[in-house]
Structure formats: structure tokens, C-alpha cells
């Protein structure tokens, strides 16, 4: 006989996670290096029409990230409403509540970011990693893991290239980042 009572009226929503093709394939290819000197400090994924992620309520996102050398600073994750190639940086929809230090407690692999759960993924929205570097160069940087696919996946790589004369989203349709989203 049990010493506790179970309430049959409490309903919990099961966690649903979706994974990118690169996650499922355990991809190990690397995106362009992220460091302050190359003007690429924002990289991630855009969701295009037909993506299974569209409509998913965002509570956590996990990116697989590696580090080379000893970059310094923090990484965070943001949700943007749009990241169309050639367009400028939109207003941030939401920033994850946690960050990771590149110096303290770092290990290559999964980095999970927590969101409020107040936003759904929509067509053309983008989940991106943002590096706030205090010290970095071509020998000291971080990289997101990805893979190349044909035909093109419905979740595609994006990076925001912030050059002094030209700041815009860039990307490649045939590349898919290694990430997962849970609600």
C-alpha cells in the first residue's frame, strides 16, 4: 500500500524535442570561426517554410559548439523574428536567460540555453549564438558544428556579418547546424 495520494487531475505537458538533421547525424563539420576580428560574432539557424520546427514553443535550444585556443568572453543565444539573406539585423524577440563563459568550465559539446516559453518559432525566425568576446583572434575562437546536405534542409545556417560598410545576414542553403529545440 502506498503512503501518498496521487491526484489524477494534475495534467503535465510532456516535453517535446525536435532535432536538426545534423544533430541526428552527429555532424562534426565546423562553421566559420567566430571571433571579434573577423566581424562574425552571430551565427545560427533560420527556419524556412516546411520546417518541422515551425510552431514549436521555444523553452530550450541546444547548440553543439567547439572552442579552439583560449578565446575569452561569453556566449548567449537569441531568437530573432527574421534573418533573411541581405537584410539588416532585426530587433531581438528574446534573449536566453543564461550565458556560458568561454574561459570557466568550458567543454566542447552541447550548450543548452533557456528561454521563457513565451515565443513560438515562425517562418524565417532565427536562433543564433552571440559571442561577446573580450579576447579572440583566428587562433582563439569558437565554432558551431554543422553538416552539408542535398537537397537543402528546411533549417539553414545564417551568420550576421557586421562589416563597417556592409552589415547583413549571410547564409548557405545547403548547410544545417547541429542543434535541438525543446518546448
C-alpha positions in Angstrom: 0.0 0.0 0.0 1.3 3.4 -0.9 1.8 6.2 1.7 0.9 9.0 -0.7 -2.1 10.1 -2.7 -1.9 10.7 -6.5 -4.0 13.5 -7.9 -5.4 12.2 -11.2 -6.5 15.8 -12.2 -3.0 17.2 -12.4 -2.0 17.5 -16.1 1.5 18.0 -17.2 2.6 18.7 -20.7 5.2 16.3 -21.9 8.5 17.8 -23.2 8.7 17.6 -27.0 12.2 18.0 -28.6 13.0 18.3 -32.3 16.5 17.8 -33.6 18.1 19.0 -36.8 19.3 16.5 -39.4 22.9 17.5 -38.4 22.2 16.6 -34.8 20.7 13.3 -35.7 23.7 12.5 -38.0 26.2 13.5 -35.2 27.7 16.0 -37.6 31.3 17.2 -36.9 31.9 19.8 -39.6 32.6 23.3 -38.4 31.0 26.6 -39.4 33.2 29.7 -39.9 35.2 30.7 -36.8 33.5 33.2 -34.5 35.8 35.9 -33.1 35.9 39.6 -32.8 38.4 40.3 -35.5 36.5 38.7 -38.4 33.2 40.5 -37.9 31.3 37.3 -37.4 30.0 37.2 -33.8 26.5 36.0 -34.6 25.8 32.6 -36.1 22.9 30.1 -36.1 19.9 28.8 -37.9 16.9 30.2 -39.8 13.6 28.2 -40.1 12.1 28.3 -43.6 8.7 27.2 -45.0 8.2 23.5 -44.4 10.5 23.2 -41.3 9.2 20.8 -38.6 10.3 23.4 -36.0 7.7 26.0 -37.1 5.0 26.4 -34.4 7.2 24.8 -31.7 7.1 26.7 -28.5 10.7 27.7 -27.5 11.8 26.8 -24.0 15.3 25.5 -24.6 17.7 25.3 -27.5 21.0 23.3 -27.5 23.8 24.0 -29.9 26.9 21.9 -30.3 29.9 24.3 -30.0 33.6 23.8 -30.1 36.5 26.1 -28.9 40.0 26.5 -30.4 42.7 28.0 -28.3 41.8 30.4 -25.5 39.1 32.9 -26.5 37.7 35.0 -23.7 34.2 36.3 -23.2 30.7 34.8 -23.1 28.2 33.3 -25.5 24.4 33.8 -25.3 21.5 32.8 -27.5 18.9 35.0 -29.2 15.7 34.5 -31.1 15.2 36.9 -34.0 11.9 37.3 -35.9 13.8 37.3 -39.2 17.2 36.6 -40.7 16.6 36.9 -44.5 19.8 37.0 -46.5 20.8 40.5 -47.4 18.6 42.1 -44.7 19.8 44.0 -41.6 19.6 43.0 -38.0 16.0 42.9 -36.7 15.0 43.7 -33.1 15.6 40.7 -30.8 12.4 38.8 -29.9 14.0 37.2 -26.9 17.4 36.5 -25.3 18.1 33.3 -23.4 18.3 33.7 -19.6 21.7 32.0 -19.3 25.1 32.5 -20.8 28.3 30.4 -21.0 31.8 31.6 -20.2 34.5 30.7 -22.8 37.1 30.5 -20.0 35.4 28.9 -16.9 34.1 25.4 -17.0 34.0 25.2 -20.8 33.8 21.9 -22.6 33.2 21.3 -26.3 29.8 19.8 -27.0 26.2 20.6 -26.1 25.4 24.1 -24.7 21.7 24.4 -23.7 20.1 27.9 -23.5 16.9 28.5 -21.6 14.0 30.7 -22.9 10.8 31.9 -21.2 8.4 29.7 -23.3 6.5 32.8 -24.4 7.6 32.6 -28.1 6.9 30.2 -30.9 9.2 29.5 -33.8 7.8 31.0 -37.0 8.8 31.0 -40.7 12.1 33.0 -41.1 12.7 33.3 -37.4 16.3 32.6 -36.4 18.0 31.1 -33.4 21.6 32.3 -33.1 24.6 32.2 -30.8 26.1 35.6 -30.0 29.7 35.9 -28.9 30.7 38.8 -26.6 34.4 38.5 -27.0 36.9 40.2 -24.7 39.9 38.5 -26.3 39.9 36.4 -29.5 41.6 36.0 -32.9 42.0 33.5 -35.7 43.8 31.1 -33.3 41.4 31.6 -30.4 37.7 31.3 -31.4 34.6 29.2 -31.1 32.7 27.3 -33.9 29.2 25.9 -34.3 29.0 22.3 -35.7 27.1 21.7 -38.9 26.9 19.5 -42.0 26.2 19.9 -45.7 23.1 18.3 -47.2 21.4 17.8 -50.6 18.6 18.5 -51.1 18.6 21.7 -48.9 17.3 21.3 -45.4 14.4 23.4 -44.1 16.7 24.8 -41.3 19.6 26.6 -42.8 22.7 28.3 -41.5 22.9 32.1 -41.0 25.5 34.4 -39.8 25.4 38.1 -39.3 28.4 39.7 -41.0 29.0 43.1 -39.4 31.5 44.9 -41.6 31.8 48.7 -41.2 30.3 49.4 -44.7 28.0 46.4 -45.0 26.1 44.7 -42.2 23.7 42.0 -43.3 22.6 38.4 -42.8 24.5 35.9 -44.9 23.9 32.2 -45.3 24.1 29.0 -47.2 21.0 26.9 -48.0 22.7 23.5 -48.1 24.1 23.7 -44.5 22.3 22.6 -41.4 23.5 23.3 -37.9 23.7 20.7 -35.1 21.0 21.8 -32.7 17.8 20.8 -30.9 14.8 22.7 -29.6 12.6 21.6 -26.8 9.3 23.0 -25.6 
